[in-house]
Amino acid sequence: MTTPYRHTPVLLAECLEYLNLEPQHTFVDATLGGAGHSLEAAKLLGPEGTLVGIDQDDAALEAAGSKLGTLPEGARPRIELLHGNFGDMDELLLSAEVPGVDAFLFDLGVSSPQLDVPARGFSFKENGPLDMRMDPGKQTLTAEEIVNTYNAADLARIIRAFSDEKWASRIAEFIVRAREDAPIVETAQLVDIVKAAIPASARRAGGHPAKRTFQALRIEVNGELDVLRRGLEAAIRWLNPGGRVAVISYHSLEDRIVKETFSSLANRCTCPPDLPVCRCNRPPVVKVVTRRPCLPSEDEVERNPRARSAKLRVAERL
């Protein structure tokens, strides 16, 4: 078991460089976690700046508050820590009375402490209840409900769409068969079912055989892809001209949504390509700062293996 909210921020130097934080800026950390990124951002904002941190996890907010509280009082920005989901960005920022934002950071996916606490149900390495809710206080749908009530076709669709698992149909069939004998209520049960469904020859490569299935269930439980689209669109609306939004994603589905969202807002013209002058009056909203995603260095991956799949994309409000 790891220490609660022992968190190593991914691509920290790159995020700070791209966000161009200055004193008096307003910075929103949409996925606060243990405040690894926000602590360093706060030092750049200074006492005239504002830092807004958003998280669904009460333990994260408590840990972040303690960490940010170590800053000298005279050098500390105004700090607002908000409990909520960044998909509700408009409501959250209105409650914080923020007039506009100069920089947003989204560090997507599940945090290391959540993964490492078996009782949260995210881990396929340690046994725990099949939960996977980011915000248990507000959410009702759990991974246990999904694996015990969804039919085989829906299970296969989710596992395939949200993880590119080639054995999705077979895993779904094994889940349905197993629950006929007894409900599937623990992560270890599901791990054993997935292992049984994937042929031994296919389990020898590609990491833990249950990793993709657990990812797919987590995304379904938390509606992560829809929330990401809403959160990104809201963040861009709140950005001041010249403000930037940086997004760290960890799998292809997230990265594709970020890339497509930025691209669609940077290329809004619907005029025929041979028309010399734009007539549709749909100017771009952002410019894409990172034409290709920024990746962690080999040294960072060696220090923090969970950074291996990270991709950073940045856009700037026009």
VODRENKOL-460135 format. One line per 5 residues: for each residue x, y, z of N, C-alpha, C. Coordinates in Angstrom, 1 decimal. Example, Ala and Ser with C-alpha at 12.3 -4.5 7.8 and 13.67 -1.06 7.14 Angstrom:
2
13.2 -5.7 7.8 12.3 -4.5 7.8 13.2 -3.3 7.8; 12.8 -2.2 7.1 13.7 -1.1 7.1 12.9 0.0 7.9
//
This chain:
318
0.8 -1.2 0.0 0.0 0.0 0.0 0.9 1.2 0.0; 0.5 2.2 -0.8 1.3 3.4 -0.9 0.8 4.4 0.1; 1.6 5.4 0.4 1.1 6.5 1.3 0.1 7.3 0.5; -1.1 7.7 1.2 -2.1 8.3 0.5 -1.7 9.6 -0.2; -2.0 9.7 -1.4 -1.7 10.8 -2.3 -0.2 11.1 -2.4
0.6 10.1 -2.4 2.0 10.3 -2.8 1.9 10.3 -4.3; 2.1 11.5 -4.9 1.8 11.7 -6.3 3.0 12.4 -7.0; 3.4 11.8 -8.1 4.5 12.4 -8.9 3.9 13.0 -10.2; 3.9 14.3 -10.3 3.3 15.0 -11.4 4.0 14.6 -12.7; 3.2 14.3 -13.8 3.7 13.9 -15.1 4.0 15.2 -15.9
5.1 15.2 -16.7 5.4 16.2 -17.6 5.3 17.6 -17.0; 5.7 17.7 -15.7 5.6 19.0 -15.0 6.3 20.2 -15.6; 7.5 20.0 -16.0 8.3 21.1 -16.6 7.6 21.6 -17.9; 7.2 20.6 -18.7 6.6 20.9 -20.0 5.3 21.6 -19.8; 4.5 21.2 -18.8 3.2 21.9 -18.6 3.4 23.3 -18.2
4.3 23.6 -17.3 4.6 24.9 -16.8 5.1 25.8 -17.9; 6.0 25.2 -18.8 6.5 26.0 -19.9 5.4 26.4 -20.9; 4.5 25.4 -21.3 3.5 25.7 -22.2 2.4 26.6 -21.7; 2.1 26.6 -20.4 1.0 27.4 -19.9 1.3 28.8 -19.7; 2.6 29.2 -19.7 3.0 30.6 -19.6 2.4 31.3 -18.4
2.5 30.7 -17.3 1.9 31.3 -16.1 2.7 32.6 -15.6; 2.0 33.6 -15.3 2.6 34.8 -14.8 1.8 35.3 -13.5; 2.4 36.2 -12.7 1.7 36.8 -11.6 0.4 37.4 -12.1; -0.6 37.4 -11.3 -1.9 37.9 -11.5 -2.8 37.0 -12.4; -2.2 35.9 -13.0 -3.0 35.0 -13.8 -3.9 34.2 -12.9
-5.0 33.7 -13.6 -5.9 32.8 -13.0 -5.7 31.4 -13.6; -5.4 30.4 -12.8 -5.0 29.1 -13.3 -6.0 28.1 -12.7; -6.6 27.2 -13.5 -7.5 26.2 -13.1 -6.9 24.8 -13.3; -6.7 24.1 -12.2 -6.2 22.7 -12.3 -7.5 21.9 -12.2; -8.0 21.4 -13.4 -9.2 20.7 -13.4 -9.2 19.3 -12.9
-8.0 18.8 -12.6 -7.8 17.4 -12.0 -6.8 17.5 -10.9; -7.1 18.1 -9.8 -6.2 18.6 -8.8 -5.3 17.5 -8.2; -6.0 16.3 -7.9 -5.2 15.2 -7.3 -4.5 15.7 -6.1; -3.2 15.3 -5.9 -2.4 15.7 -4.8 -1.7 17.1 -4.9; -2.1 17.8 -6.0 -1.6 19.2 -6.2 -0.1 19.2 -6.6
0.3 18.1 -7.3 1.7 18.1 -7.7 2.0 19.2 -8.7; 1.1 19.3 -9.7 1.3 20.4 -10.7 1.0 21.8 -10.1; -0.1 21.8 -9.3 -0.6 23.1 -8.8 0.4 23.7 -7.8; 1.1 22.9 -7.0 2.1 23.5 -6.1 3.1 24.4 -6.8; 3.6 23.8 -7.9 4.6 24.6 -8.7 4.0 25.8 -9.5
2.7 25.6 -9.9 2.0 26.6 -10.6 1.8 27.8 -9.6; 1.4 27.5 -8.4 1.2 28.5 -7.4 2.4 29.4 -7.2; 3.5 28.9 -7.3 4.8 29.7 -7.0 4.9 30.7 -8.1; 4.4 30.4 -9.3 4.5 31.3 -10.5 3.4 32.4 -10.4; 2.3 32.1 -9.8 1.2 33.0 -9.8 1.4 34.1 -8.8
2.0 33.8 -7.6 2.2 34.8 -6.6 1.0 35.2 -5.9; 1.1 36.2 -5.0 0.0 36.6 -4.1 -1.1 37.3 -4.9; -0.9 37.8 -6.1 -1.9 38.5 -6.9 -2.6 37.6 -7.9; -2.2 36.3 -7.9 -2.8 35.3 -8.8 -3.9 34.6 -8.1; -4.6 33.7 -8.9 -5.7 32.9 -8.4 -5.5 31.5 -8.9
-5.6 30.5 -8.0 -5.5 29.1 -8.3 -6.8 28.4 -7.9; -7.4 27.8 -8.9 -8.7 27.0 -8.6 -8.4 25.6 -8.9; -8.6 24.7 -7.9 -8.4 23.3 -8.0 -9.7 22.6 -7.9; -9.9 21.6 -8.9 -11.2 20.9 -8.9 -10.9 19.4 -8.8; -11.6 18.7 -8.0 -11.5 17.2 -7.9 -12.7 16.6 -7.3
-13.0 15.4 -7.7 -14.2 14.7 -7.2 -13.9 14.0 -5.9; -12.6 13.8 -5.5 -12.2 13.0 -4.4 -11.9 13.9 -3.2; -12.6 13.7 -2.1 -12.4 14.4 -0.9 -11.0 14.3 -0.4; -10.5 13.0 -0.5 -9.1 12.8 0.0 -8.1 13.6 -0.8; -8.3 13.7 -2.1 -7.4 14.5 -2.9 -7.5 16.0 -2.5
-8.7 16.5 -2.3 -8.8 17.9 -1.9 -8.1 18.2 -0.6; -8.3 17.2 0.4 -7.6 17.4 1.7 -6.1 17.4 1.5; -5.6 16.4 0.8 -4.2 16.4 0.6 -3.6 17.6 -0.2; -4.4 18.0 -1.2 -3.9 19.2 -1.9 -3.9 20.5 -1.1; -5.0 20.6 -0.2 -5.0 21.7 0.7 -3.8 21.8 1.6
-3.5 20.6 2.1 -2.3 20.6 3.0 -1.0 20.9 2.3; -0.9 20.4 1.1 0.4 20.7 0.3 0.4 22.2 -0.1; -0.7 22.8 -0.5 -0.7 24.2 -0.9 -0.5 25.1 0.3; -0.9 24.6 1.5 -0.8 25.3 2.7 0.6 25.5 3.2; 1.5 24.7 2.6 3.0 24.9 3.0 3.6 26.1 2.3
2.9 26.7 1.3 3.5 27.9 0.7 3.5 29.1 1.7; 4.5 29.9 1.7 4.5 31.1 2.6 3.3 31.9 2.3; 2.7 32.4 3.4 1.4 33.1 3.3 1.5 34.3 2.4; 2.6 35.0 2.5 2.8 36.2 1.6 3.1 36.0 0.2; 3.4 34.7 -0.2 3.7 34.4 -1.6 2.6 33.5 -2.2
1.5 33.3 -1.4 0.5 32.3 -1.8 -0.6 33.0 -2.6; -1.0 32.5 -3.8 -2.1 33.0 -4.5 -3.4 32.8 -3.8; -4.5 33.5 -4.2 -5.8 33.1 -3.8 -6.1 31.7 -4.2; -6.5 30.8 -3.3 -6.7 29.4 -3.6 -8.2 29.1 -3.3; -8.8 28.5 -4.3 -10.2 28.0 -4.2 -10.2 26.5 -4.6
-10.5 25.6 -3.7 -10.5 24.2 -3.9 -12.0 23.8 -4.0; -12.4 23.2 -5.1 -13.8 22.9 -5.4 -14.0 21.4 -5.5; -15.0 20.9 -4.8 -15.4 19.5 -5.0 -16.4 19.4 -6.1; -16.0 18.6 -7.2 -16.8 18.4 -8.3 -16.1 17.8 -9.5; -16.9 17.6 -10.5 -16.4 17.0 -11.8 -16.2 18.1 -12.8
-15.0 18.1 -13.5 -14.8 19.1 -14.5 -15.8 19.2 -15.6; -16.6 18.2 -15.8 -17.7 18.2 -16.7 -18.7 19.3 -16.4; -18.7 19.7 -15.1 -19.6 20.7 -14.6 -18.8 22.1 -14.4; -17.9 22.3 -15.4 -17.0 23.4 -15.2 -17.7 24.8 -15.1; -18.7 25.0 -15.9 -19.4 26.3 -15.8 -20.0 26.6 -14.4
-20.7 25.6 -13.9 -21.2 25.8 -12.5 -20.1 26.0 -11.5; -19.1 25.2 -11.6 -18.0 25.3 -10.6 -17.3 26.7 -10.6; -17.0 27.2 -11.8 -16.3 28.4 -11.9 -17.2 29.6 -11.6; -18.5 29.5 -11.9 -19.4 30.5 -11.4 -19.5 30.6 -9.9; -19.4 29.4 -9.2 -19.5 29.4 -7.8 -18.2 30.0 -7.2
-17.1 29.9 -7.9 -15.8 30.5 -7.4 -15.7 32.0 -7.8; -16.7 32.5 -8.5 -16.7 33.9 -9.0 -15.4 34.3 -9.8; -15.1 33.4 -10.7 -14.0 33.6 -11.6 -14.4 34.3 -12.9; -13.9 35.5 -13.2 -14.4 36.2 -14.4 -13.8 35.7 -15.7; -12.6 35.1 -15.6 -12.0 34.5 -16.8 -10.8 33.7 -16.4
-10.3 32.9 -17.2 -9.2 32.0 -16.9 -8.0 32.2 -17.9; -6.8 32.2 -17.4 -5.6 32.3 -18.2 -5.0 31.0 -18.6; -5.2 30.0 -17.8 -4.6 28.7 -18.1 -5.4 27.6 -17.4; -5.6 26.5 -18.1 -6.3 25.3 -17.6 -5.3 24.1 -17.8; -5.3 23.2 -16.8 -4.6 21.9 -16.9 -5.6 20.8 -16.6
-5.6 19.8 -17.5 -6.3 18.5 -17.3 -5.3 17.4 -17.3; -5.2 16.7 -16.2 -4.3 15.5 -16.1 -5.3 14.3 -16.0; -5.6 13.7 -17.1 -6.7 12.7 -17.2 -6.4 11.4 -16.5; -7.5 10.6 -16.5 -7.3 9.2 -16.0 -7.4 9.1 -14.5; -7.1 8.0 -13.9 -7.2 7.7 -12.5 -5.9 8.0 -11.9
-5.9 8.6 -10.7 -4.7 9.0 -10.0 -4.0 7.8 -9.4; -2.7 7.9 -9.1 -2.0 6.8 -8.5 -2.5 6.4 -7.2; -2.9 7.3 -6.3 -3.5 6.8 -5.0 -4.8 6.1 -5.1; -5.6 6.5 -6.1 -6.8 5.7 -6.3 -6.5 4.3 -6.8; -5.6 4.2 -7.7 -5.2 2.9 -8.2 -4.6 2.0 -7.0
-3.9 2.6 -6.1 -3.2 1.9 -5.1 -4.1 1.5 -3.9; -5.3 2.1 -3.8 -6.2 1.7 -2.6 -7.2 0.7 -3.1; -7.0 -0.6 -2.7 -7.9 -1.7 -3.1 -9.4 -1.4 -2.9; -9.7 -0.7 -1.8 -11.1 -0.4 -1.5 -11.8 0.4 -2.6; -11.0 1.1 -3.4 -11.6 1.9 -4.5 -12.1 1.1 -5.7
-11.5 -0.1 -5.8 -11.9 -1.0 -6.9 -11.3 -0.8 -8.2; -10.3 0.1 -8.3 -9.7 0.4 -9.6 -8.6 -0.6 -10.0; -8.0 -1.2 -9.0 -6.8 -2.0 -9.2 -7.1 -3.4 -9.6; -6.3 -3.9 -10.6 -6.4 -5.3 -11.0 -5.3 -6.1 -10.3; -4.5 -5.4 -9.5 -3.4 -6.1 -8.9 -3.7 -6.5 -7.4
-4.6 -5.8 -6.8 -5.0 -6.2 -5.4 -6.5 -6.3 -5.3; -6.9 -7.2 -4.5 -8.4 -7.5 -4.4 -9.1 -6.4 -3.7; -10.3 -6.1 -4.1 -11.2 -5.2 -3.5 -12.6 -5.2 -4.1; -13.5 -4.4 -3.6 -14.8 -4.4 -4.2 -14.8 -3.8 -5.6; -15.7 -4.3 -6.4 -15.8 -3.8 -7.8 -16.6 -2.5 -7.8
-15.9 -1.4 -7.6 -16.5 -0.1 -7.4 -16.2 0.8 -8.6; -15.0 1.4 -8.6 -14.5 2.2 -9.6 -15.1 3.6 -9.8; -15.9 4.0 -8.8 -16.5 5.4 -8.9 -15.5 6.4 -8.5; -15.3 7.5 -9.3 -14.5 8.6 -8.9 -15.0 9.4 -7.7; -16.4 9.5 -7.7 -17.0 10.3 -6.7 -18.1 9.4 -6.0
-17.8 8.5 -5.1 -18.8 7.6 -4.5 -19.9 8.3 -3.8; -19.7 9.6 -3.4 -20.8 10.3 -2.7 -21.9 10.7 -3.6; -21.6 10.8 -4.9 -22.6 11.3 -5.8 -23.1 10.2 -6.9; -22.1 9.4 -7.2 -22.4 8.4 -8.3 -23.1 7.1 -7.7; -23.9 6.5 -8.5 -24.6 5.3 -8.0 -24.1 4.1 -8.9
-23.8 4.3 -10.1 -23.4 3.2 -11.0 -22.0 2.7 -10.6; -21.9 1.4 -10.4 -20.6 0.8 -10.1 -20.2 -0.3 -11.1; -18.9 -0.6 -11.1 -18.5 -1.7 -12.0 -19.2 -3.0 -11.6; -19.5 -3.2 -10.3 -20.2 -4.4 -10.0 -21.6 -4.5 -10.7; -22.3 -3.4 -10.7 -23.6 -3.4 -11.3 -23.4 -3.7 -12.8
-22.4 -3.1 -13.5 -22.2 -3.3 -14.9 -22.0 -4.8 -15.2; -21.0 -5.4 -14.5 -20.6 -6.8 -14.9 -21.7 -7.8 -14.5; -22.6 -7.4 -13.6 -23.7 -8.4 -13.2 -25.0 -8.1 -13.8; -25.2 -7.0 -14.6 -26.5 -6.7 -15.2 -26.5 -6.5 -16.7; -25.4 -6.0 -17.2 -25.3 -5.7 -18.6 -25.3 -7.1 -19.4
-26.0 -7.1 -20.5 -26.0 -8.3 -21.3 -24.6 -8.5 -22.0; -24.4 -9.6 -22.6 -23.1 -9.9 -23.2 -22.8 -9.0 -24.3; -23.8 -8.6 -25.2 -23.5 -7.7 -26.3 -23.0 -6.3 -25.8; -23.7 -5.8 -24.7 -23.3 -4.5 -24.2 -22.0 -4.6 -23.5; -21.7 -5.6 -22.8 -20.4 -5.8 -22.2 -19.3 -5.8 -23.2
-19.5 -6.6 -24.3 -18.5 -6.7 -25.4 -18.3 -5.3 -26.0; -19.4 -4.6 -26.3 -19.3 -3.3 -26.9 -18.4 -2.3 -26.1; -18.7 -2.3 -24.8 -18.0 -1.4 -23.9 -16.5 -1.7 -23.8; -16.2 -3.0 -23.6 -14.8 -3.4 -23.5 -14.0 -3.2 -24.8; -14.7 -3.4 -25.9 -14.0 -3.2 -27.2 -13.8 -1.7 -27.5
-14.9 -0.9 -27.3 -14.9 0.5 -27.7 -14.0 1.3 -26.7; -13.9 0.9 -25.5 -13.2 1.7 -24.5 -11.8 1.2 -24.2; -11.4 0.2 -24.8 -10.0 -0.4 -24.6 -9.3 -1.0 -25.7; -10.0 -1.2 -26.9 -9.5 -1.9 -28.0 -9.1 -3.3 -27.7; -9.8 -3.9 -26.7 -9.5 -5.3 -26.4 -10.0 -6.3 -27.4
-9.1 -7.0 -28.0 -9.5 -7.9 -29.2 -10.3 -9.1 -28.7; -10.2 -9.4 -27.4 -10.9 -10.6 -26.9 -12.2 -10.1 -26.2; -12.7 -9.0 -26.5 -13.9 -8.4 -25.8 -15.1 -9.3 -25.8; -15.5 -9.9 -26.9 -16.6 -10.8 -27.0 -16.5 -12.0 -26.1; -15.3 -12.6 -26.1 -15.0 -13.8 -25.4 -15.0 -13.4 -23.9
-14.5 -12.3 -23.5 -14.5 -11.9 -22.1 -15.9 -11.7 -21.6; -16.7 -11.0 -22.4 -18.1 -10.8 -22.1 -18.9 -12.1 -21.9; -18.6 -13.1 -22.7 -19.3 -14.4 -22.6 -18.9 -15.1 -21.3; -17.6 -15.0 -21.0 -17.1 -15.6 -19.7 -17.7 -14.9 -18.5; -17.9 -13.6 -18.6 -18.4 -12.8 -17.4 -19.9 -13.3 -17.2
-20.7 -13.4 -18.3 -22.1 -13.8 -18.2 -22.2 -15.2 -17.7; -21.3 -16.0 -18.1 -21.4 -17.4 -17.7 -21.0 -17.5 -16.2; -20.0 -16.8 -15.8 -19.5 -16.9 -14.4 -20.6 -16.3 -13.4; -21.3 -15.3 -13.8 -22.2 -14.7 -12.9 -23.5 -15.5 -12.7; -23.7 -16.5 -13.6 -24.8 -17.4 -13.4 -24.6 -18.3 -12.1
-23.3 -18.5 -11.8 -23.0 -19.3 -10.6 -23.0 -18.5 -9.3; -22.5 -17.3 -9.4 -22.4 -16.4 -8.3 -22.2 -15.0 -8.7; -22.7 -14.0 -8.0 -22.4 -12.6 -8.4 -20.9 -12.3 -8.4; -20.5 -11.4 -9.3 -19.1 -11.0 -9.4 -19.0 -9.7 -8.6; -18.4 -9.8 -7.4 -18.4 -8.6 -6.5 -17.0 -8.1 -6.2
-16.0 -8.8 -6.5 -14.6 -8.4 -6.2 -13.7 -8.4 -7.4; -12.7 -7.5 -7.3 -11.8 -7.3 -8.5 -11.0 -8.6 -8.8; -10.7 -9.4 -7.8 -9.9 -10.6 -8.0 -10.8 -11.6 -8.8; -12.1 -11.7 -8.5 -13.0 -12.5 -9.3 -12.9 -12.2 -10.8; -13.0 -10.9 -11.1 -13.1 -10.4 -12.5 -11.7 -10.7 -13.1
-10.6 -10.5 -12.4 -9.3 -10.8 -13.0 -9.2 -12.2 -13.4; -9.7 -13.1 -12.6 -9.6 -14.6 -12.9 -10.5 -14.9 -14.1; -11.6 -14.2 -14.2 -12.5 -14.5 -15.4 -11.9 -14.0 -16.7; -11.3 -12.8 -16.6 -10.6 -12.3 -17.8 -9.4 -13.2 -18.2; -8.6 -13.6 -17.2 -7.5 -14.5 -17.5 -8.0 -15.8 -18.2
-9.1 -16.3 -17.7 -9.6 -17.6 -18.3 -10.1 -17.3 -19.7; -10.6 -16.1 -20.0 -11.2 -15.9 -21.3 -10.1 -15.7 -22.4; -9.0 -15.1 -22.0 -7.9 -14.8 -22.9 -7.0 -16.0 -23.1; -6.8 -16.5 -24.3 -5.9 -17.7 -24.4 -4.5 -17.5 -23.8; -3.9 -18.5 -23.3 -2.6 -18.4 -22.7 -1.5 -17.7 -23.6
-1.6 -18.1 -24.8 -0.6 -17.5 -25.8 -0.7 -16.0 -25.9; -1.9 -15.5 -25.8 -2.2 -14.1 -25.9 -1.9 -13.3 -24.6; -1.8 -14.0 -23.5 -1.5 -13.4 -22.2 0.0 -13.2 -21.9; 0.8 -13.7 -22.8 2.3 -13.6 -22.6 2.9 -12.2 -22.9; 2.1 -11.4 -23.6 2.6 -10.1 -24.0 1.6 -9.0 -23.8
2.0 -7.8 -23.7 1.0 -6.7 -23.6 0.6 -6.3 -22.2; 1.4 -6.7 -21.2 1.1 -6.3 -19.8 0.0 -7.2 -19.2; -0.6 -6.7 -18.1 -1.5 -7.5 -17.4 -2.8 -7.8 -18.2; -3.3 -9.0 -18.3 -4.4 -9.3 -19.2 -5.7 -8.6 -18.9; -5.9 -8.2 -17.6 -7.1 -7.5 -17.2 -7.0 -6.0 -17.3
-5.9 -5.5 -17.7 -5.7 -4.0 -17.7 -6.7 -3.3 -18.6; -6.9 -3.8 -19.8 -7.8 -3.2 -20.7 -9.3 -3.3 -20.3; -9.7 -4.4 -19.8 -11.1 -4.6 -19.3 -11.4 -3.6 -18.1; -10.4 -3.5 -17.2 -10.6 -2.6 -16.1 -10.7 -1.2 -16.5; -9.9 -0.8 -17.5 -9.9 0.5 -18.1 -11.3 0.8 -18.7
-11.8 -0.1 -19.4 -13.1 0.1 -20.1 -14.2 0.2 -19.1; -14.2 -0.6 -18.0 -15.3 -0.5 -17.0 -15.2 0.8 -16.3; -14.0 1.3 -16.0 -13.8 2.6 -15.3 -14.3 3.7 -16.1; -14.1 3.7 -17.4 -14.6 4.7 -18.3 -16.1 4.7 -18.4; -16.7 3.5 -18.4 -18.2 3.4 -18.4 -18.8 3.9 -17.1
-18.2 3.5 -16.0 -18.7 3.9 -14.7 -18.8 5.4 -14.5; -17.7 6.0 -15.0 -17.6 7.5 -14.7 -17.9 8.4 -15.9; -18.4 7.7 -17.0 -18.8 8.5 -18.2 -17.6 9.4 -18.7; -16.4 8.9 -18.6 -15.2 9.8 -18.8 -15.1 10.5 -20.1; -15.5 9.8 -21.2 -15.3 10.4 -22.5 -16.3 11.6 -22.7
-17.5 11.4 -22.3 -18.5 12.5 -22.5 -18.1 13.7 -21.5; -17.7 13.4 -20.3 -17.2 14.4 -19.4 -16.0 15.2 -20.0; -15.1 14.5 -20.6 -13.9 15.1 -21.2 -14.4 16.1 -22.3; -15.3 15.7 -23.2 -15.7 16.6 -24.2 -16.3 17.9 -23.6; -17.2 17.7 -22.6 -17.9 18.8 -22.0 -16.9 19.7 -21.3
-16.0 19.1 -20.6 -15.0 19.9 -19.8 -14.1 20.7 -20.7; -13.6 20.1 -21.8 -12.7 20.8 -22.7 -13.5 22.0 -23.4; -14.7 21.8 -23.9 -15.4 22.8 -24.5 -15.7 24.0 -23.5; -16.0 23.7 -22.3 -16.3 24.7 -21.3 -15.0 25.5 -21.0; -13.9 24.7 -20.9 -12.6 25.4 -20.5 -12.2 26.4 -21.6
-12.4 26.1 -22.9 -12.1 27.0 -24.0 -13.0 28.2 -23.9; -14.2 28.0 -23.6 -15.1 29.2 -23.4 -14.7 30.1 -22.3; -14.1 29.6 -21.3 -13.7 30.4 -20.1 -12.4 31.1 -20.3; -11.6 30.6 -21.3 -10.2 31.2 -21.5 -10.3 32.6 -21.9; -9.4 33.4 -21.3 -9.1 34.8 -21.8 -8.4 34.7 -23.1
-8.4 35.7 -24.0 -7.6 35.7 -25.2 -6.1 35.5 -24.9; -5.5 34.6 -25.6 -4.1 34.3 -25.3 -3.9 33.2 -24.2; -5.0 32.9 -23.5 -4.9 31.8 -22.5 -4.8 30.5 -23.1; -4.2 29.5 -22.3 -3.9 28.2 -22.9 -4.6 27.1 -22.0; -4.9 26.0 -22.7 -5.4 24.8 -22.1 -4.4 23.7 -22.4
-3.9 23.0 -21.4 -3.0 21.8 -21.6 -3.7 20.6 -21.1; -3.6 19.5 -21.9 -4.3 18.2 -21.5 -3.3 17.1 -21.6; -3.1 16.3 -20.5 -2.3 15.1 -20.5 -3.3 13.9 -20.5; -3.1 13.1 -21.6 -4.0 11.9 -21.7 -3.1 10.7 -21.6; -3.8 9.5 -21.3 -3.0 8.3 -21.1 -3.4 7.2 -22.0
-4.5 7.3 -22.8 -4.8 6.3 -23.7 -5.4 6.9 -25.0; -5.5 6.1 -26.0 -5.8 6.7 -27.4 -7.1 7.3 -27.5; -8.1 6.8 -26.7 -9.5 7.4 -26.8 -9.5 8.8 -26.3; -8.8 9.0 -25.1 -8.7 10.4 -24.6 -8.0 11.3 -25.5; -6.8 10.8 -26.0 -6.0 11.6 -26.9 -6.7 12.0 -28.2
-7.5 11.1 -28.7 -8.2 11.4 -29.9 -9.3 12.5 -29.7; -10.0 12.4 -28.6 -11.0 13.4 -28.3 -10.3 14.8 -28.1; -9.2 14.9 -27.4 -8.5 16.1 -27.3 -8.0 16.7 -28.6; -7.4 15.8 -29.4 -6.9 16.2 -30.7 -8.1 16.7 -31.6; -9.2 16.0 -31.6 -10.3 16.3 -32.5 -11.0 17.6 -32.0
-11.1 17.8 -30.7 -11.7 19.0 -30.2 -10.9 20.2 -30.5; -9.6 20.2 -30.3 -8.7 21.3 -30.7 -8.7 21.6 -32.2; -8.7 20.5 -33.0 -8.7 20.7 -34.4 -10.0 21.3 -34.9; -11.1 20.8 -34.4 -12.4 21.4 -34.8 -12.5 22.8 -34.5; -12.0 23.3 -33.4 -12.1 24.7 -33.0 -11.0 25.6 -33.7
-10.0 24.9 -34.2 -8.9 25.7 -34.9 -9.2 25.8 -36.4; -10.1 24.9 -36.9 -10.4 24.9 -38.3 -12.0 24.8 -38.5; -12.6 26.0 -38.2 -14.1 26.0 -38.2 -14.7 26.4 -39.6; -13.9 26.9 -40.5 -14.4 27.4 -41.8 -15.0 26.3 -42.6; -16.2 26.5 -43.1 -16.9 25.5 -43.9 -17.0 25.9 -45.4
-16.2 26.9 -45.8 -16.3 27.3 -47.2 -15.6 26.3 -48.1; -16.0 26.2 -49.3 -15.2 25.3 -50.3 -13.8 25.7 -50.3; -12.9 24.7 -50.4 -11.5 25.0 -50.4 -11.0 25.9 -51.5; -11.7 26.0 -52.6 -11.2 26.8 -53.7 -11.7 28.2 -53.6; -12.5 28.6 -52.6 -13.0 29.9 -52.4 -11.8 30.8 -51.8
-11.4 31.9 -52.5 -10.2 32.6 -52.1 -10.4 33.4 -50.7; -11.7 33.7 -50.4 -11.9 34.5 -49.1 -13.0 33.7 -48.4; -12.9 33.6 -47.1 -13.9 33.0 -46.2 -15.2 33.7 -46.2; -16.3 33.1 -46.5 -17.6 33.7 -46.5 -18.5 33.2 -45.4; -18.1 32.1 -44.7 -19.0 31.5 -43.7 -18.9 32.2 -42.3
-18.0 33.1 -42.2 -17.8 33.9 -40.9 -17.8 33.0 -39.7; -17.0 31.9 -39.8 -16.7 31.0 -38.7 -15.2 31.0 -38.4; -14.7 32.1 -37.8 -13.3 32.2 -37.5 -12.8 31.1 -36.5; -11.6 30.8 -36.5 -11.1 29.8 -35.6 -11.2 30.4 -34.1; -11.4 29.5 -33.2 -11.5 29.9 -31.8 -10.1 29.7 -31.1
-9.4 28.7 -31.5 -8.1 28.4 -30.9 -7.0 28.2 -31.9; -5.8 28.3 -31.5 -4.7 27.7 -32.4 -4.1 26.6 -31.6; -3.7 25.6 -32.3 -3.1 24.4 -31.7 -1.6 24.7 -31.5; -1.1 24.6 -30.3 0.3 24.9 -30.0 1.2 23.7 -30.2; 0.7 22.5 -29.9 1.5 21.3 -30.1 0.9 20.5 -31.3
1.5 20.7 -32.4 1.1 19.9 -33.6 1.2 18.4 -33.4; 2.2 18.0 -32.7 2.3 16.6 -32.2 2.4 16.6 -30.7; 1.9 15.6 -30.1 1.9 15.6 -28.7 3.3 15.6 -28.1; 3.4 16.2 -26.9 4.7 16.2 -26.2 4.7 15.0 -25.3; 5.8 14.2 -25.4 5.9 13.0 -24.7 7.0 13.0 -23.6
6.8 12.2 -22.6 7.8 12.2 -21.5 9.2 11.7 -22.0; 10.2 12.2 -21.3 11.6 11.8 -21.7 11.8 10.3 -21.1; 12.9 9.7 -21.6 13.2 8.4 -21.1 13.6 8.5 -19.6; 14.2 9.6 -19.2 14.5 9.7 -17.8 13.3 9.8 -16.9; 12.3 10.5 -17.4 11.0 10.6 -16.6 10.3 9.3 -16.5
10.3 8.6 -17.6 9.6 7.3 -17.6 10.3 6.3 -16.6; 11.7 6.4 -16.6 12.4 5.6 -15.7 12.1 5.9 -14.2; 12.0 7.2 -13.9 11.7 7.7 -12.6 10.2 7.4 -12.2; 9.3 7.5 -13.2 7.9 7.3 -12.9 7.3 6.5 -14.1; 7.2 5.2 -14.0 6.7 4.3 -15.0 5.3 4.7 -15.5
4.5 5.2 -14.6 3.1 5.6 -15.0 3.0 6.7 -16.0; 4.2 7.4 -16.3 4.2 8.4 -17.3 4.4 7.9 -18.7; 4.7 6.6 -18.8 5.1 6.0 -20.1 4.1 6.3 -21.2; 2.8 6.3 -21.0 1.8 6.4 -22.0 1.3 7.9 -22.1; 1.9 8.8 -21.4 1.3 10.2 -21.3 1.6 10.9 -22.6
0.6 11.7 -23.0 0.7 12.6 -24.2 0.1 14.0 -23.8; 0.9 15.0 -24.0 0.5 16.4 -23.7 0.1 17.2 -25.0; -1.1 17.7 -25.0 -1.5 18.6 -26.1 -1.9 19.9 -25.5; -1.6 21.0 -26.3 -1.9 22.4 -25.8 -2.6 23.2 -26.9; -3.6 24.0 -26.5 -4.2 24.9 -27.5 -4.3 26.3 -26.8
-4.3 27.3 -27.6 -4.3 28.7 -27.2 -5.6 29.4 -27.7; -6.3 30.1 -26.8 -7.5 30.9 -27.2 -7.1 32.1 -28.0; -7.8 32.3 -29.1 -7.5 33.4 -30.0 -8.4 34.6 -29.6
//
